[in-house]
Amino acid sequence: MVDFITNYGIILTYILLAVAVVTAVGFPLIQLAKNPKGAKGALIGAGLLVVVVGISYALSSPDNPSNINISPEGAKQVDTGLYAFYMLAAVAVVVTVYAEVSKLFK
């Protein structure tokens, strides 16, 4: 009986995951089609994110500085993620400080 419940629970989980993914991807696409100005802003944001990841990938190194068993491509992917995080975190801090300082002079 436990195997029956487990197997169908996993199948139900996959079905619900598929519904969630379709919903999470579908509704924003419908909204973008209804509002082209919003699509322009979203596409600019996605493009900038691709640029940040591209720059991060170009800066990353396949060298493994530790004794962790990881492939050179895996090390490069980790390095890319770290560089992207550092860049986006720096941008977030600068934008937050700018927003707060600009409020002081209004």
Secondary structure, 3 states (H helix, E strand, C coil): CHHHHHHHHHHHHHHHHHHHHHHHHHHHHHHHHHCHHHHHHHHHHHHHHHHHHHHHHHHCCCCCCCCCCCCHHHHHHHHHHHHHHHHHHHHHHHHHHHHHHHHHCC
